[in-house]
Amino acid sequence: MENLNLSGVNSFVNENIVSFHNNKLNILTNLNLSKILKAKNPYLFKAKNITIANDLVKDVLEAFLYSSEEKLFGDFLEELAIFVSSKTCGGRKSAATGIDIEYTYKNTHYIISVKSGTNWGNSSQQNRQQQDFETAVRVLRQSNHSLSVQSILGICYGKTKTSHLRGYMKVVGQNFWYFISENKNLYTDIVEPLGFRAKEHNETFLEEKARIINRFTQEFLQNFCNDGIINWPKLVEFNSGNLDIDGYYK
């Protein structure tokens, strides 16, 4: 592999982490109360004995934003992995379904699916990933029957040991970043540039978040509270009321 120029990695991270923060802010500014209330489990918040409207709005918003941020940052890490592999071994974005990176190294063609963390999917999604690997391998070997192909599930963080399962190799954390760079320290080297202008971006985000929470709380009090008390039946009805099956068994 080619030696990785860390200054190039730093520049890539500095430039692209800004998009992550901007996308995060865009999601926040485009939200409305109805969207987040319909997206989350009202029974859970009742079970947590939340009685203050502001607390409920904050918890629902936090849960919604966490899911969005995980997806956004997973996309960022995928792009970073593609960039690193392009500099070290000629890696490129794959056109195959479910595959993120392709490259050939030492007579083996590697196809890599990049995931953010180890808890990346349910059994159905894992089965689909296995099928995507099998399909990609089959297509590659149709044009070159003797081609050696190795499927890799690359996971950006975690301490799980390298393993073989479902026909592919699972490479996690430090091992993954080393696998695409042959740099044992890359997994820690990328931490510093991730903080580029983070304080500035977070201050802007938190200001907008406070504004949204205050506005949503006011709206929630008007629509889902009676004399300051949360009307849970009304909230559950708003979230889940959709009776259209009456008379189905007649």
N, C-alpha and C positions, 0 to 999 in steps of 0.2 A: 504493500500500500504506500501511497504518497504520504509524506509527513504533513500533518495538519497545521496550517497557519492559524494560531489562536487569535491573532489580531483580526483575521478575516471572520472568524466565528463571533468575536465580540461585536464587530461592525454589523453582522447579520442580525444578531440578537438585539442590539440597540435600535436598529431600524424597525424590526418587525414586532418588538414588544410594544411599541407605540400603537400598532394596529390592534393588538389585544386590548389595551386600555381603552382605545376609542370605541371598539366594538362593544366592550362591556358597558361603557357609558351610553351608547346608542340603545342597547337593550333596555337599560333603566329608563331613559327618557321616553321611550315608546310604549312603556307599560301603562295599563289601566287597572283599576281595582278589580273589575269583573274578571279579567284574564287571570290574575293570580289567585283569586278566590275559587275559580273553577278548576284550576290546575292542581290544587293541593287538597289533602284529606281533612275535611272539617271534623270528623270524628276524633282524629288524633289530637287536634288542638283542644277539643272539649275534654278529652281524657287527661290532658295536661293541666286541666283546671285553670285555663286562662280566663280571667274575668275582666281584664282591662283592655279596652278597644285598641289602644296604642300598642300594647304588648302583642296582641294577636296580629295586627297589621305588620308589625316588625318581624315576627316569627314567620308569617306566611311569605313576606317579601324576601327574607333571608334564605328560606328554603328554595324559593324559585330562582333567586340569583345564583345560589350555589350550584344548582344543576346547570345553569347557563354558563357559568365560569368554567366548570369542569370541561364542558364541550369546547369552549373557545380555547382554553389553554391546551387541551389535547390536540387540537388542530395546529396550534403554534408549535408544539413539540414535534409533531409529524413533519412540519416544514423544516424545522431545524435538523432533524435526522436526515431528511433528503439532502439538505445543503451539505451536511458533514460528509455523507457518503459520496456526493458528487465531487468533493475535493480530494478524497482519499482513494477511491476505487472506481470512479466513473459512474457512480450510482445515478439513477434517473427516476423520475416519477413514472410509475407503471400505469399502463392503460388498462390492465386486467382488473376485473371486478374484485374488490376486497383485498387488492394488493397495492401497497404504497410505494415500495422501492424495488428496483431490479438492478442487478449488476453481475458481471462475470469476473471471477477472481480465482486464479490458480486452477483453471479448467473446470470450475463449478459455477453454474448459474444460480444466483441466489435471488429468491423472491421473498420479500419481507412485508409483513403487515405490522404496522406500528400502532400500539395501544398506549394510553397514558399510564394507567396503573393496573395492578394485578386483578382487581375486581372489575373487569372491563365489560362483562356481558353475562347474560343468562345462558342456560343450556342450549336454547334454540339458536342464539347468536353464535355460540361456540360451534354448534353443528354447521351453521352456515359458513363460518370461517373455514372449517375443515373442507367443506364442499368447494369453496372458492380456491383454496390451495390445490385441491385435486384437479379442478378444471384448468387452472393455470398451468400446472405441470403437464397435463395431457395435451394442451394446445402447443406448448413449447416443444414437446417430444414428437409431435406430428411433423414438424419441420426439420427436426434433427433427432433421429431415433437413439443416437448414442450420447445425447446430451445429458450430463450429470446435473440434476436440479435439486437444490436444497431449499425447502420451505422453512421460513423463520418467523416466529411470532416474537416481535421485539417489543418489550415493555419498558417504558422510560424510567420508572422508579419502582423500588421494592427490593427485597432481599431474597426472594425465592431462588433456589438453586436451579441451574440450567438442567433441563430435562427434555426427553423425547416423548411425545404423546400425540395421538391422533394423526400420525404421519408427518408431524412437523417438530422442529426444535424450538423450545420456549427459552428465550434469553432475556434476563431481567436486570434492571438497574445498571450498576457499574459494568456488568458483563455486556449489556447491550451496547452502551456507548463505546466500550472497548472493541466490540465486534466490528463496528463500522468505522473505527478510526485507528485501532491499535495504540490508543493513548489511554493508559490506565487511570489517568487523572481527569479525563474530560468530564466525567459526571460531576465533579466538583468545580472544574474550571468554568463551567457555564453558569454557575450560581451568581457570580458577581455581576456580569452584564445584565442579568435578569432584573436587577434593581435599578436599571437606568431610568432616571427621572420618576422612579416609583412614588416617591413622596409627593411630588407635584401632581401626578396623575391621581393618586389616592385622595388628595385634598379636594380636587375638583369633583371626584366621584362621590365622596362623602357629603359634600355640600348639596349636590343634586339629590342624593339619597335622603338626606334630612328633609328636603323640600317635598319629595315624593311621599315620605312617611306622614308628614303633617297633613298633606292634602288628602291622602288616602284615609287617614284617621277621621278627618272631618266628614268625608263621604261615607265612611263606614258607620259613624255615629248617626248620620241622617237616615241611612237605609236599613241598618241591621241592629239597631238598638231601640229599646223602649225605655224612655226616661233614664238613659245612661246604662241600662242593663242589656247585655248582648242577647239578642233573640236567636237562640240556637236553632230552633225548628225552621225559622225563616232562612237562616244561613244555609242549613243543610238542604232545604228545598231549592234554594238558588243554585247550589252546587250539583245536586243529584236528582231533583224532581223532574221526571220525564215519562210519567205513566202513559204508555200507549199499548200495553199488552193485556189490558182488561178484556175479559171474554175470550182469551186465546184458547182455553181448553173447552169451550162450549161447542 
